[in-house]
Amino acid sequence: MKTNLNETNSVHRKFENLISKTMKIIVLIFLVYFSNSAISGKSKALACVPDRFSNKPEQAVQLQQDEPLSQDYEVWINGVKAKVYIARVQDAPWEKEKTKLDFGGNYSFTSFDISGPVEVKIHSSKKTLDKTVFRPDNAKVKKLNKTSNEITFTIDNPIKLSIEPDGKNAPLLLFANSVEEFVPDKNDKNVIYFGPGIHKPDSALVRVRDNQTLYLAEGAILKAGVIVSGNNARILGRGIICGNDFVWGKGARNLILVRGNNVTVKDVILRGGATWSMPLRNCHDIVIDNIKILGGRAQNDDGINPCNAQDVLIKNCFIRTDDDCLALKGMQNDNKNVERITVENTILWCDRARIFLLGHESRAVYMRDLTFRNIDIIHFSMTAFLLEPGEEMKLENALFENFRINGEGQKELIRLKPTINQYMKTKVPGHISNITFKNMKVTGSDGKYSIQLTGADEKHMVSGVNLLGLSILGEKVKTGSKYLQVDNFVEKISIK
């Protein structure tokens, strides 16, 4: 049979056009699919997270497939519905039935930006809201109205609130942020960008190197740990770094590990750590601003741990943990001290351990020049301020000023005691000197709230302690106060 050449060429052209169009479609799909991937490691968006305050039901269903929202609360900001997430507590093997500790169950949180007054409405079909308590106690809300299933109020400025219908049992955390100023350039080679969606990078790890910015857009949930090994680096954005998939004792990563210098971490939410949430190791010139750490899922989930770090500023943060909220450690003795650490304008909640732990696992020469001011402790368990240096470390020049503490009957508030414990390599105590507690007020339930000052021996003293303007349950702490216990090897105490 004779073949028509023109027809053959026509078929070839049509086939080539079809192939060309098909390839273009494949490339387009590829680009869209990976548009939210970071330049550091592959990442896949597994769920579509809606834009801020979106009410689109199809997007909400996609979100709940891998990121269930709170069933306890609904929140509206100026009439627009907000996303309310869940933070887990007491995952296995730390269930309350085994530990005999009850942290109140999973809790809810929401976060949004404000540039002026906004009205907040909270609805619950599962909780009675008319006796809800707002913490901190000095929270500035206006036009507050409470009914059995609804709360409304207005706020004028950025604020962090723990909204508690039933104490520590399943509260709602509300974070109102100032408007974000940074606009990331996704085409910048030094920007690691995660857009809205759930991201699971290879090896559950993102590395941030010199001069890089890791940016998590609102609605981004990064299920990985982040290591900042570079200098002049930043972590920014409204997204969540989530450790819910990590298992305690089985290679769990820090949510953020900082090893570089001149590093800023700002605005992001850290949820569900299974080991220390944010250690700062052997670094200097670090700023931690408006970070929300939402822990309690596993023991050993310390909040922020400056370890042999210098010139650290931690401000405007909210930290809830099972383990210590803030633990300062001088884990090495190679001339890298813990120095010039400031924590201010921050809200702290610890379910099981200490609010401040200074001196354990420490063998640096000095831990000194420390400032903690304008801080609210809304819930705590063990000793809130535990200063226990060992291995000859000198813990000195620390100021704790302007604290508001919600007491819930705790036995001990403050302990200053050079000590020997199981974490030490050299079994000798340390030294404590020039420590000031100023303008500190404890309110709430009756309790012992002991202030214990105890030296170890003549060479390992507690010296130069100032207790200025301390009030416990309305009683000013004075010499001879029932709250004050001064033992041997203590000198130069001033109480006013």
Buried (B, 14 or more C-beta within 10 A) or exposed (E): EEEEEEEEEEEEEEEEEEEEEEEEEEEEEEEEEEEBBBBBBEBBBBBBBBEBBBEEEEBBEBBEEBBEBBEBBBBBBEEEBBBBBBBBBBBEEBEEEEBEBBBBBBBBBBBBBBEEEBBBBBBBEEBEBEEBBBBBEEBEBEEEEBEEBBBBBEBEEBBBBBBBBBEBEBBBBBBBBEEBEEEBEEEEEBBBBBBBBBBBBEEBBBBBBEEBBBBBBBBBBBBBBBBBBBBBBBBBBBBBBBBBEBEBEEEBBBBBBBBBBBBBBBBBBBBBBBBBBBBBBBBBBBBBBBBBBBBBBBBBBBBBBBBBBBBBBBBBBBBBBBBBBBBBBBBBBEEBBBBBBBBBBBBBBBBBBBBBBBBBBBBBBBBBBBBBBBBBBBBBBBBBBBBBBBBBBBBBBBBBBBBBBBBBEBEBBBBBBBBBEEBBEEEBBBBBBBBBBBBBBBEBEEBBBBBBBBBBEEEBBBBBBBBBBBBBBEEEBEEEBEBBBBEEBBEEBEBE
